[in-house]
Amino acid sequence: MKTILVIEDEAQTREIFLRCLKFEKFNGIGAENGSTGVRLATKHCPDLVVCDIMMPDMNGYEVLTSLRQNDATASIPFIFLTAKVTMSDLRQGMTSGADDYLTKPCTVETFLDAIASRLKRQEDLKRGLQKKSAVALDSQQESVANKTIFPDCPRLTAVFEFIEAHYQQPINLTDVAQAVGYSPAYLTNLAQSHTGRTVKAWIIERRMAQARQLLANTAESIKQIAESIGYTDAGYFTRQFRKLHGVTPQVWRSQPN
């Protein structure tokens, strides 16, 4: 049974949502304010949080920020509930890591549809990452590279797993952010604060690790290597390699390593 936390200071609205969640076989938990919501989210680790923005003690943005800063609650899908949404409100929420918005008053059908859609996306993401992780573990070379390149950071595990599974494709920050359910701005701040490096830098580092292995252990051409690690332009790959290693791929290959 999925657990849904509803943080809403209007008692009548909160109870209506909790009743319809119970009717739909969800385990609904209610919180009358933001601080209580944060405490209950930490205690129960719900599958999804629906949270009002305008509340007296902690507003919705503060609740979201608090949850995203906690490893145990950072990846919980989060839906804002608000009486009105301006572009600045939307931008602030998405930058903070919100997944969706619901405007009040909303129908029970809209409320349940938003929850179902977000839960389905979360499940699809988990299945995809598990499948790709299993494939990666079948390759000893890939597994060793993954352990060597990426740091042990629980809040970025899904990010590193996605990079590991897709670095051979022309992925970018937006692709990674969409896959793990964060906004690009929030993911950039998260990666920078926990590793001191950007998501783009980690993609490049993973590609270069593979490039070094191919240069050292195969006779593939520079163009072939570039294409196999996600670069459609061999010249751009060469410039990236030289920027990191101080020499071109050709020179690096000729040197004892």
C-alpha positions in Angstrom: 0.0 0.0 0.0 1.4 3.4 -1.0 1.7 6.1 1.6 0.7 9.6 0.7 1.5 12.5 3.1 -0.9 15.5 2.8 0.5 18.7 4.4 -2.4 21.2 4.5 -3.4 23.7 7.2 -7.0 23.9 6.1 -8.6 21.1 8.1 -11.6 20.5 5.8 -9.5 20.3 2.6 -7.0 18.0 4.4 -9.8 15.6 5.5 -11.4 15.5 2.1 -8.1 14.5 0.5 -7.4 11.9 3.2 -10.9 10.3 2.9 -10.5 10.0 -0.9 -7.0 8.5 -0.5 -8.4 5.9 1.9 -11.2 5.1 -0.5 -8.6 4.5 -3.2 -6.7 2.1 -0.9 -3.8 4.5 -0.1 -2.4 5.0 3.3 -3.1 8.7 3.8 -1.2 10.7 6.5 -2.3 14.3 7.3 -0.2 17.1 8.7 -1.7 20.4 9.8 1.4 22.5 9.2 4.8 22.4 7.6 7.0 21.5 10.6 4.7 18.6 11.4 4.8 17.5 7.8 8.6 17.5 7.8 8.6 15.4 10.9 6.1 12.9 9.6 7.9 12.6 6.2 11.2 11.8 8.0 9.4 9.3 10.2 7.3 7.5 7.6 9.2 8.1 4.3 6.0 8.3 2.3 5.8 7.4 -1.4 4.6 11.0 -2.3 4.0 14.3 -0.6 1.2 16.8 -1.4 1.9 20.1 0.3 0.2 23.5 0.4 2.4 26.5 -0.2 0.9 29.2 2.0 1.1 27.9 5.7 1.8 29.8 8.9 4.9 28.2 10.4 6.8 26.8 7.4 5.6 27.5 3.9 5.7 24.9 1.2 9.0 26.0 -0.3 10.7 25.7 3.1 9.2 22.2 3.6 10.4 21.1 0.2 13.9 22.5 0.8 14.1 20.7 4.2 13.0 17.4 2.6 15.5 17.7 -0.3 18.3 18.3 2.1 17.7 15.1 4.0 19.1 11.9 2.3 16.1 9.9 3.6 13.5 12.1 2.0 15.4 13.8 -0.9 13.9 11.7 -3.7 10.3 11.6 -2.5 8.0 12.9 -5.3 6.6 16.3 -4.2 3.4 18.0 -5.5 2.6 21.6 -4.5 -1.0 22.6 -3.7 -1.8 26.3 -4.0 -4.6 28.7 -4.6 -2.8 30.4 -7.4 0.3 29.9 -9.5 2.3 32.7 -11.0 5.3 32.2 -13.3 7.6 33.2 -10.4 5.9 30.7 -8.1 6.2 27.9 -10.7 9.9 28.8 -11.3 10.7 28.9 -7.6 9.0 25.6 -7.0 10.6 23.8 -9.9 14.1 25.2 -9.1 13.6 23.8 -5.6 12.8 20.4 -6.9 9.0 20.2 -7.1 7.5 17.6 -9.4 4.1 19.1 -10.1 1.5 21.7 -9.1 -2.2 21.4 -8.2 -4.3 24.6 -8.0 -7.1 24.9 -5.4 -9.9 24.3 -5.6 -9.2 21.0 -7.4 -11.4 18.1 -8.0 -10.8 14.7 -6.3 -10.3 13.3 -9.8 -7.6 15.8 -10.6 -5.9 15.2 -7.2 -5.9 11.4 -7.7 -4.8 11.6 -11.3 -1.8 13.8 -10.3 -0.8 11.3 -7.6 -1.2 8.3 -9.9 0.8 9.9 -12.7 3.7 10.9 -10.4 3.8 7.4 -8.7 3.8 5.7 -12.1 6.7 7.8 -13.2 8.6 7.1 -10.0 8.0 3.3 -10.5 9.1 3.5 -14.2 12.3 5.3 -13.1 13.1 2.7 -10.5 12.5 -0.2 -12.8 14.6 1.4 -15.5 17.5 2.1 -13.2 17.4 -1.4 -11.7 17.4 -3.0 -15.1 20.3 -0.9 -16.3 22.2 -1.4 -13.1 21.8 -5.2 -13.5 23.1 -5.0 -17.1 26.1 -2.9 -15.9 27.0 -5.4 -13.2 27.2 -8.2 -15.8 30.3 -6.4 -17.2 33.3 -6.5 -14.9 34.9 -3.7 -16.7 31.9 -1.4 -16.3 31.5 -2.3 -12.7 35.1 -1.5 -11.8 35.0 1.7 -13.7 31.8 2.8 -11.9 33.3 2.1 -8.5 36.5 4.0 -9.4 35.0 7.0 -11.0 31.9 7.9 -8.9 32.0 8.8 -5.2 29.8 7.2 -2.6 27.0 9.7 -2.3 23.5 8.3 -1.6 21.7 11.5 -2.8 23.4 11.1 -6.2 23.2 7.4 -6.6 20.4 7.6 -9.2 22.3 10.3 -11.1 25.5 8.2 -11.3 23.6 5.1 -12.3 21.9 7.0 -15.1 25.3 8.4 -16.3 26.8 4.9 -16.1 24.0 3.4 -18.2 23.9 6.3 -20.8 27.3 7.9 -21.0 27.9 6.3 -24.4 25.0 8.4 -25.7 24.9 12.2 -26.3 23.3 12.9 -22.9 23.3 16.3 -21.1 22.2 17.8 -17.8 18.6 18.1 -18.8 18.4 14.4 -19.7 19.9 13.4 -16.4 17.6 15.7 -14.4 14.5 14.5 -16.2 15.5 10.9 -15.5 16.0 11.3 -11.8 13.0 13.6 -11.3 14.9 16.8 -10.4 14.9 20.2 -12.0 18.3 21.0 -13.8 19.0 23.9 -11.5 18.3 21.9 -8.4 20.4 19.0 -9.6 23.3 21.3 -10.5 23.3 22.7 -7.0 23.0 19.2 -5.5 25.9 17.8 -7.4 28.1 20.9 -6.8 27.4 20.9 -3.1 28.1 17.2 -2.6 30.9 16.5 -5.0 32.3 19.9 -6.0 31.7 19.1 -9.6 28.9 19.6 -12.1 26.9 16.8 -13.7 28.5 17.7 -17.0 31.9 17.2 -15.5 30.9 13.7 -14.2 29.6 12.7 -17.7 32.9 13.8 -19.2 34.9 12.1 -16.6 33.1 8.8 -17.2 33.6 9.1 -20.9 37.3 9.8 -20.5 37.7 6.8 -18.2 36.3 4.6 -21.0 38.4 6.5 -23.6 41.6 5.7 -21.7 40.7 2.0 -21.5 40.0 1.9 -25.2 43.2 3.8 -26.1 45.3 1.5 -24.0 43.7 -1.8 -24.8 42.4 -1.6 -28.4 43.5 -0.5 -31.8 40.3 1.5 -32.5 40.7 4.8 -34.2 40.2 8.1 -32.4 37.0 8.6 -34.4 35.7 5.1 -33.4 36.5 5.7 -29.8 34.8 9.1 -29.8 31.6 7.7 -31.3 31.6 4.8 -28.9 31.6 7.1 -25.8 28.9 9.6 -27.0 30.8 12.1 -29.1 29.6 12.6 -32.6 32.5 15.0 -33.3 36.0 13.4 -32.9 37.6 16.9 -32.9 35.5 17.9 -29.9 36.4 14.7 -28.1 40.1 15.4 -28.8 39.8 18.9 -27.4 38.0 17.6 -24.3 40.6 14.9 -23.8 43.5 17.3 -24.2 41.9 19.7 -21.7 41.8 17.0 -19.0 45.0 15.2 -19.8 47.3 17.8 -21.2 47.9 15.8 -24.4 45.9 14.6 -27.3 44.5 11.0 -27.4 47.1 10.0 -30.0 50.0 11.2 -27.8 48.5 9.7 -24.7 48.2 6.3 -26.5 51.9 6.4 -27.5 53.1 7.1 -23.9 53.7 4.4 -21.4 50.7 4.4 -18.9 
